[in-house]
Amino acid sequence: MEAGETLYEVAETSDTAAADVHPEDRGRTPNSLLTILGWLGTAYRLGRTRYRQRRRLLEMDDRRLKDIGNNREQAEREGRKPLWKG
């Protein structure tokens, strides 16, 4: 801020300078927010799917587990994994 310059003048100058910057030089745009929201939506759906599948696996009886090639111990281990682990 120069001597004798008002805050209004400083703000007006910075707005004008920001408008002169090329869009690629401004950094992230609102599109990146949409990308992040898309990733979060995908992660949420994946986590929900894993949760349902693991709950179903824990609810299976030994006969069904044998049909899919698992035993109770393997089902318990898989069913207790955190959602973020594939």
C-alpha positions as CSV (number, residue, x, y, z in Angstrom):
1,M,0.0,0.0,0.0
2,E,1.4,3.3,-1.1
3,A,1.4,6.4,1.1
4,G,-2.0,8.2,0.7
5,E,-3.6,5.2,-1.1
6,T,-7.0,4.2,0.3
7,L,-8.0,0.6,1.0
8,Y,-10.6,1.0,-1.7
9,E,-8.0,1.8,-4.3
10,V,-5.8,-1.1,-3.2
11,A,-8.8,-3.5,-3.5
12,E,-9.7,-2.1,-6.9
13,T,-6.2,-2.5,-8.1
14,S,-5.9,-6.1,-6.9
15,D,-9.3,-7.0,-8.6
16,T,-8.1,-5.5,-11.9
17,A,-4.8,-7.4,-11.6
18,A,-6.5,-10.7,-10.9
19,A,-8.8,-10.2,-13.9
20,D,-5.7,-9.8,-16.1
21,V,-4.2,-13.2,-15.1
22,H,-4.5,-16.0,-17.6
23,P,-7.0,-18.7,-16.4
24,E,-4.2,-21.3,-16.5
25,D,-2.1,-19.2,-14.2
26,R,-4.8,-18.8,-11.6
27,G,-4.4,-22.3,-10.2
28,R,-7.3,-24.6,-9.5
29,T,-10.7,-23.8,-10.9
30,P,-14.2,-24.8,-9.8
31,N,-13.9,-27.7,-12.2
32,S,-11.3,-29.2,-9.8
33,L,-13.9,-29.0,-7.0
34,L,-16.3,-31.0,-9.2
35,T,-13.5,-33.6,-9.8
36,I,-12.9,-33.9,-6.0
37,L,-16.6,-34.3,-5.4
38,G,-16.7,-37.0,-8.1
39,W,-13.9,-38.8,-6.4
40,L,-15.6,-38.6,-3.0
41,G,-18.8,-39.9,-4.5
42,T,-17.0,-42.8,-6.0
43,A,-15.2,-43.6,-2.7
44,Y,-18.5,-43.4,-0.9
45,R,-20.2,-45.9,-3.3
46,L,-17.2,-48.2,-3.1
47,G,-17.2,-48.2,0.7
48,R,-20.9,-48.8,0.8
49,T,-20.6,-51.7,-1.6
50,R,-17.7,-53.2,0.4
51,Y,-19.7,-52.8,3.6
52,R,-22.7,-54.7,2.2
53,Q,-20.6,-57.5,0.7
54,R,-18.6,-58.0,3.9
55,R,-21.8,-58.1,6.0
56,R,-23.3,-60.7,3.7
57,L,-20.1,-62.7,3.9
58,L,-20.2,-62.7,7.7
59,E,-23.9,-63.8,7.6
60,M,-23.2,-66.8,5.4
61,D,-23.4,-70.3,6.9
62,D,-20.5,-72.8,6.6
63,R,-22.1,-74.6,3.7
64,R,-22.4,-71.5,1.6
65,L,-18.9,-70.4,2.5
66,K,-17.6,-73.8,1.3
67,D,-19.5,-73.3,-2.0
68,I,-17.6,-70.2,-2.7
69,G,-14.3,-71.7,-1.6
70,N,-13.9,-70.0,1.8
71,N,-14.1,-71.1,5.4
72,R,-15.3,-69.3,8.5
73,E,-11.9,-68.0,9.4
74,Q,-11.3,-66.4,5.9
75,A,-14.8,-64.9,6.0
76,E,-14.2,-63.4,9.4
77,R,-10.9,-62.0,8.3
78,E,-12.4,-60.4,5.2
79,G,-15.5,-59.2,6.9
80,R,-13.6,-57.4,9.6
81,K,-11.3,-55.5,7.2
82,P,-11.7,-51.7,7.2
83,L,-13.7,-50.2,4.3
84,W,-10.7,-48.5,2.8
85,K,-8.8,-51.8,2.4
86,G,-9.6,-53.6,-0.8
